[in-house]
Amino acid sequence: RQLAQGDTLSGPSARMVEFAELLTSTVAHADWAMFAKNGTDATSTAVRVARAATGKKKLLKAAVAYHGANAWFTPMLAGVTTEDRANIVEFEYNDVASLTSAVEANSGDVAAIIVTPYRHDTSTPQEDVDPAFARAARELATKAGAALILDEVRTGLRLDLHGAWERIGVRPDVTAYSKALANGHPIAAVVGADSLRDAASSIYVTGSFWYSAVP
C-alpha cells in the first residue's frame, strides 16, 4: 500500500510519525527516534549524538568489530587518513579488563562506547555477550560521562523487541537499527534516552526525520 503512494520521499509523512511512535513505545530506553537510509548512517548518527552531548572525542569499539563503511569503522584503510582514525580506541570484546583499561587510558575524553549485542563480526566465531561485560560497559560509560551505543543494525528486534540486553538488565543510551528492521528496504533508525534528546536535535544529518516521544 505504501509503495503505491511512494517509498523514498523528500519529506516526512504520517508513516514516519507512526513508526517513531511504535519504536519509542516498544524499545525500553527509547524516548526519541531519528530515521536514516542504512546502517552506516545510523551508527554515524549515534556517534555524532554522543559527541554532541558530551563534547568529547574518543570512540571506544571492539577490535575487528564492524560498525559501518565510513572512515571511522571501515576495515579497508585505502583512502582513509591517520587523522580519520585518531579518535578510535579499541578493546577486546567480552574482556572487562581490556575495556576498563581503554576507558581509563582516555579518561576525560570518552564520548561513547559502541558494541554489538553479541559478537558477529565477519571471519570471527560468533560469541554471546558475557552479562558481566555488558554490565561493565554500562557502568564504565556512566562513570566516564559517555554514551553507551548498542549497534543493533543486524540484530534489532530479533533478540528482544524491547532491546537486546533487556534480558540481562542493561540498557544503552542509544541504539542503531537498520538491516534487521528494514528487510531490504532503505531505512534505518536511531533511538535514544531522554538525556540525549537535546544533542539529537542539535546535529545535522541528511535523509533524517527526528521525533520526540515527549513534547
ChimeraX attribute file (.defattr): number of C-alpha atoms within 10 A of each C-alpha:
attribute: neighborCount
match mode: 1-to-1
recipient: residues
	/A:1	5
	/A:2	7
	/A:3	7
	/A:4	6
	/A:5	7
	/A:6	8
	/A:7	10
	/A:8	12
	/A:9	9
	/A:10	8
	/A:11	9
	/A:12	14
	/A:13	10
	/A:14	8
	/A:15	10
	/A:16	17
	/A:17	17
	/A:18	10
	/A:19	15
	/A:20	26
	/A:21	18
	/A:22	13
	/A:23	21
	/A:24	22
	/A:25	15
	/A:26	14
	/A:27	20
	/A:28	16
	/A:29	21
	/A:30	26
	/A:31	23
	/A:32	25
	/A:33	29
	/A:34	24
	/A:35	27
	/A:36	22
	/A:37	18
	/A:38	21
	/A:39	26
	/A:40	22
	/A:41	26
	/A:42	29
	/A:43	30
	/A:44	20
	/A:45	24
	/A:46	29
	/A:47	25
	/A:48	21
	/A:49	27
	/A:50	27
	/A:51	22
	/A:52	19
	/A:53	21
	/A:54	18
	/A:55	13
	/A:56	17
	/A:57	20
	/A:58	23
	/A:59	25
	/A:60	22
	/A:61	24
	/A:62	21
	/A:63	12
	/A:64	17
	/A:65	22
	/A:66	19
	/A:67	25
	/A:68	19
	/A:69	15
	/A:70	15
	/A:71	17
	/A:72	20
	/A:73	20
	/A:74	17
	/A:75	14
	/A:76	10
	/A:77	12
	/A:78	8
	/A:79	8
	/A:80	13
	/A:81	10
	/A:82	10
	/A:83	10
	/A:84	13
	/A:85	16
	/A:86	12
	/A:87	18
	/A:88	15
	/A:89	19
	/A:90	18
	/A:91	21
	/A:92	15
	/A:93	22
	/A:94	21
	/A:95	16
	/A:96	19
	/A:97	13
	/A:98	15
	/A:99	24
	/A:100	15
	/A:101	12
	/A:102	19
	/A:103	27
	/A:104	14
	/A:105	12
	/A:106	17
	/A:107	12
	/A:108	14
	/A:109	20
	/A:110	28
	/A:111	28
	/A:112	30
	/A:113	28
	/A:114	25
	/A:115	24
	/A:116	25
	/A:117	21
	/A:118	20
	/A:119	17
	/A:120	16
	/A:121	15
	/A:122	10
	/A:123	7
	/A:124	10
	/A:125	9
	/A:126	11
	/A:127	13
	/A:128	12
	/A:129	18
	/A:130	16
	/A:131	15
	/A:132	13
	/A:133	16
	/A:134	24
	/A:135	17
	/A:136	19
	/A:137	25
	/A:138	20
	/A:139	14
	/A:140	20
	/A:141	23
	/A:142	14
	/A:143	10
	/A:144	17
	/A:145	18
	/A:146	26
	/A:147	31
	/A:148	26
	/A:149	27
	/A:150	24
	/A:151	28
	/A:152	29
	/A:153	26
	/A:154	18
	/A:155	21
	/A:156	23
	/A:157	17
	/A:158	13
	/A:159	15
	/A:160	13
	/A:161	13
	/A:162	20
	/A:163	25
	/A:164	25
	/A:165	19
	/A:166	16
	/A:167	12
	/A:168	13
	/A:169	11
	/A:170	17
	/A:171	24
	/A:172	27
	/A:173	23
	/A:174	29
	/A:175	30
	/A:176	32
	/A:177	28
	/A:178	29
	/A:179	18
	/A:180	16
	/A:181	19
	/A:182	17
	/A:183	9
	/A:184	10
	/A:185	13
	/A:186	15
	/A:187	21
	/A:188	24
	/A:189	30
	/A:190	32
	/A:191	30
	/A:192	27
	/A:193	20
	/A:194	18
	/A:195	12
	/A:196	20
	/A:197	20
	/A:198	12
	/A:199	16
	/A:200	28
	/A:201	15
	/A:202	12
	/A:203	13
	/A:204	10
	/A:205	15
	/A:206	9
	/A:207	15
	/A:208	22
	/A:209	17
	/A:210	18
	/A:211	22
	/A:212	20
	/A:213	17
	/A:214	9
	/A:215	4
